[in-house]
Amino acid sequence: MSDGTAKADEVPDPALAAFELSARLVLAGRYEEALTATGEAARLYRERIAGARTGRLEALAAAASLAYVLVFRCEALSKLGRWEECLLTASEAVALSRSQQADAPFAAPLGATLMGLATALWGLGRPQEALAMARESVGLSRRLARADAAYRPQLANALSLLGVVLSRLGLHAEAMKVTKESVALYRRLTSADPAAHALGLAQAVNNLARRRSALNQGRRALRSAREAVTLYRRLARANPAVHRRDVAMALGNLARTHFSREASLAAAEESVAILLDLDQGDPRVHGALLADALSLLAAALADLGRLREAAEVTTRALAMMREQAAINPVARRGDLALALAFHARVRAEAGTDLAEGLAAATEAVGLMRELAAELPQMYASSLAEVRALEDRLRALAPPPGAE
């Protein structure tokens, strides 16, 4: 029998098939289906690890595959807002990977599992722990990439995640440095294999736009934001089911650059329109981003002096943000506080619904006070601004019981 015939007669590996299906479903944004596939893949790999006749190398390989399956599962759970389950899954993946760390080449999954754990910790409002995991992931991925160029994409991804966490903790200069490194690495990877790394480049450039905005680098932020929108639109033409959401997110970043009031409004309106359409299909996946997009739309309307329209949008944005805060109270406190503050500010500027605005500002102060106590470098200045807004509304609003 020829070699070719023998290969044709080989029985497919069911664990590998489930692994590959899991990866495809997550990439396609079919997260509920991905949970089923990852559950089956995990079961098969656990059986393989536990098998009495499995040799050490086979067991290590199965454990490495299981770790990656758990990363896929955590990604799906995070997109569905199931953060506690994501944390448990990511913690198991990290523990599994750490147990293999001394056995090269099976140490490789640890970098990926650490990224999953960092994402879960951030999603649950534990940023300092997330930062520690992200830093460890970058350090490990950097060592792997020096030894083997195949790990450069993992390093680029880890750097991008670290930049996000650093920026949200107010460490903007360091965030800019690692984000620039991520973009440069993705550009090199994309020049060699555009199809494989186009999404990573789009994400990194989008993050770079945010970092530049945070450092008031207006023109550079605008250039990066426009590039990110272009890159995501290209991806969305090939796979709209997955990447229309990414286009909406990038348009939101473009609106934040305030390159012109009318253009910011157009970007915010398109972002909201896309997300409203997507939200009808699966609000669990898109609700948080839609709430953010509505806040951006309200800001763009307010910048154009269309305060009554802005007030209507802030009412809707605040209602949606409360829904998201009910799902994940700790992690969404900052977003809810900002939504409350903007809801109040629009009413102060419009001179309408002042009592409602004062109530929103007072609630925002309470949330900001908690956040500033935990992360003063990130929230102290925002607390001062919201307190000033509360004082302003207290002076404007009629006393209780007055007509």
N, C-alpha and C positions, 0 to 999 in steps of 0.2 A: 504494500500500500504506500502511495506517495505521501510526502510530507503535507502537501496541500490537501489531500483527501483526509488525512488524519486531523488536520486543523478544522476542516469543515464538519467532522463528526464530533468535535468536542462539545460537551454539554456547557451551555452558558452558565456563568457564575451568578446565581440569584442575588447574592449580596452586592456584587459589583453593579448589577443592573439596577438594584434599588438605590444604590449610591448615586449613580449617574442620573436616574430619574429625579432624585431629590434635588440635585444641583440644577437641573433644567427647570424644574418647577419654581424654585426660588428665583432664578434668573428671569423667569417669565412673569413673576409677580402673582403666581397662583398659590397663595400662602396656605390656605386651608388644605388643598391637595398635597402641598409640600409636607404638612404635618403628618398626614397619613403615610406618605412615602418615607419620610425620615424615621417614623416609628417602626416601619417594617425593616428598613436598613439597619437600624440600631439593634433590633431583635436578632437579626441574622448574624451581625458581627459579635454580639454578646455570646451567642451560641458557639460561634467559632472560637472565641477566646476561652470559653469554659470547656471546650471539648478536650477530653482526656488525651486524645491521640494527636492533638495539635502541637507541633514543635515550637520552640521558643521564638524563632524568627517569624514563623507564621502568626503566632500570637501577637508579637509586636506589630506586625504589619496590619493585622486586624484591629488592634487597639488604635493605631494611627488613623485608619479609615473611620473607625467609630468616632474619634475625636472630631474629624472634619464633618461627619454627619451631624453631630451635636451642634457644631457651628452653624450649619445650614438650618437646623431646627430653631436655634436661637434667633437667627435672622428672621425667619417666618413669624415666630412668636412676637418679636419686637415690632414688626410691621402691623401685627394685629392688636398691639397695645397690651399684650399679656406679659408684662414686665417681670412679675414675680416668677413665673414659669421660665422666662428667658434667663433670669439670674440663676435659678437652680440648674438649668441645662448647661449654661456657660461655666458654672462652678464645677460641675461634673467633668466637663471637657478639659478644663485646666488641670484638675486633679489627675485625670487620666494622662494628660500630656506630661505633667511633671514627673510622673512615675516612670516615663520612658526617656527622660531628658538625657540620661547618661548613655543611651544606646543609639549612637549615630548609625544610620541616618534618620532614626525615628524621633529625634528631637524636634524636627521641623514643625509638627502641628502646634507646638506650644505657642509660637508667635501668633498664629491665627486664632487660637482659643483665647489668648489674652485679649485680643481685640474684641472678641465677642463679649468677654466679661467686662471690659471697660465700657462697652456700649450699654450693657445691662445696668451697670452701676450708675452710669450717667442718667439713664432713663428713669431710675428710681430715686434720683435726687441725691446721689452720693458722689459728688464731683471729685473730692480729694482722693478717694479710693480709685475712682475711674482714672485719674491722672497717674497714679502709681502703676496701674496695669498697662496704660498706654505707653508710659516710658519704658517699662520692662519689655513690652512687645517690640518697640523700636530698637532697643539695645540688642535683643536676640535676633531680630530680623536683619539688623545691620551685620552682625557676625556671620549669619548664614549667607547673606548676599555677597560678602567678601570672599567666602569660600566657594560659592556656586552662583553664577549669574541667574540661574533659574529662580532664585528667591528675591530678585529685584522688584518684581510686582508686589510681593508681600511687604517689602520695605516701603515702597511708595505708598501703599495703602495704610500702613501703620503710621507713617509720618503725617499723612492727611488727617487721620483720626486724632493724633496727638495735637495737631494744630487746632482742631475744633475744640477739644477739651481745654487747652491752654487759653484760647481766646475767650471762652465762656467763663473762665475764672479770672478774666481781666489781665492775663499775662500776654499782652498783645505783641510785644516785641519778639518774644521767643516763639509765639505762635506764627508770626510772619516768617521767621527764619526757617522753621521746619516745613511750613506750607510751600515756600519757594523751592525748597529742596525736593519736596514731593512733586511739584509741577515740573521741575527740570528733569527729574527721573522719568516721569510719565511721558514727557516729550520724546526722550530718547527711546523709550520702549515703543511708543506709537510710531515713530519713524521706521522702526524695524518690523512691527506687526500692528498695523492700524486697527484691524478688526478686533484683535484680542484686548487692546488697551484703550480704545476710544472712550468707553464709559469711565474708566479710572481717570483719564485726562480731564474729561468734562467735570467730574466731581471735584478734582483738585483745583481746576481753574475757577470753578464756582466758589470754592472755599477761599481762594486767593482774593476774589472780589470782596468777600466779607471781611477778610483781614485788612485789606487796603481801606475799606470804608471805616473800619474801627480806628485806623490810624489817620483818618482825614486825608487820605491820598486820593482826592476826588477824581481826577482825570484817569489815574491808573486803575482805580476801582471801576470806573465806567468802562474802560477798555476790557478789563477782565470779565466784567458782567456781560458785556455784549458777546464776547467770545464764548462764554459758557452757554448763553442762549443759542448761539449758532450751532455749537457742538451738540447740544441736547436736541435741537430741532432735527438735525441730521439723524440722530439715533431714533427719534420718534417717527420719522418717515419710514424707517425699516421695521420698527416694532412699537406701534402706537400704544398698545395695551399696557406696556410697561413704562415707556418713557414720556408719555404726555404729562404724567405727574412731575417728572423731572423738569420738563419745560416750564410748568407752572411755578415750580420752586425757583428756577433760574430767573424767570420774569419778576418774581417777587424781589429777588436780590437786585435786579436792574432797577426796579421802582425805588428801592432804598437809596440808590446813588443820587437821586434828585438832580439828574442832569438837565432836566427842564420840567416844569410843573405839568405841562400837557402830556409830555412823553411818559412821565412817571405815572400819570393817571391811566394812560393807555396800557402800559405794562401791567399795572395792578388790575385793571378791568379784565384783561385777557387771562391773567392768572386766576382770578375768581371764576370766570366763565368756565375754564377748563376743570377746575376743582369742583364746581357745582355739578357738572356733568358726571365726573368720576364719583362724587360722593353719593349720587343716587344709586350707584352699583354696589358700593361697599363703604359706608360711612365710618366703620371701625378703622379702616386703613387711612382714609383721607381727611377725617374730621379735624385733626389737630392742625394740619397744614392749611385747611380751608379757614379755620378760625384766624390763623396768622395772616392769611391773604386778605381777609375782610378788614383786619386792622390796618393793613397797608393801604387798602382802598379808601378807608375813612381818612387816613392821614393825607392821601393825595387830594381828596376832595376838600379837606380843610385848608390845605396849602393854596388852593384856588379860591378860597373864600366861600365855598359852597357848604356853609356850616350846617344848615338844616339837613341836607342830604348826608353829610358826614355823621350827624347825630343819629340818624336812622340806621346807618351802617354800624356805628359803634354799638348800638343796642343789640343788633344781631350778632356781631362779633363777640360781645361780652357773654351773651347767652350760650354761644357755642364754646367759648373758653371755659365757662363754668361746667359744661358737660365734660370737657376734657380734664378739668381739675378734679371732678368727681371720680373719674376713672383712675387718675394718677395724681393724688393730691400733693405729694411732696415735690415731685419733679416739675409740676406745672404752676407752682406758686408764683414764680417770677413772671411767667407769661400772664397769669391772671392779674397780678398786681399792675403790670403795665397796661393791660386792657382796661382795668378799672380807672387808672390814672388818665388814660387818653379819653375815655368816656366822660370823665369829669372835666377835663380841659376843654373839650369841644363845647360843653354846656356853659362853661365860664366865658368862653370867647363869643358864643352866640347869645348869651344873656337869657337863656331859656332853661326851664327845668332845673333851676339852681339848687333846690332842695335835694333832688335826685343826684345831681352832680356832687353835692357835699357829702352825701351818704357814700357814694362811690369812692371819693377821695379819702374819706375816713377809713373805709375798708382797705383801700390800697396802702395807707400808712401802716395799718396793723400788720399786713403781710410783709411790707418792706422792712419793718422793724425786726421781724423774725429773721429775714434773709440777711440784713445787714449785720446782725449779731453773729451769724454763722460765717458769712463771707463779706467782711467789711470792704475789702478791696474792690469788690464787684458791685455792691449795692449801697454803700454809704452815700455817694453823691445822688443816686436816685431817690433815696429816702429824704434827703434834704429838699429835693425838687418837689416831691409829692407833699411834704409838709407845707411848703410855701403855697402850693396849689390849694391845699385844704384851708389854709388861713385866708387866702383870697376868696374862696367860695363862702367861707363863714362870714366874711364881711359883706359879700354880695347877697347872700340868700336871706330871705325874710325870716324873722324869728318864728319858732314853732307856734302855730295857732293864729299867725297873722294872715290876713286875707291878701 
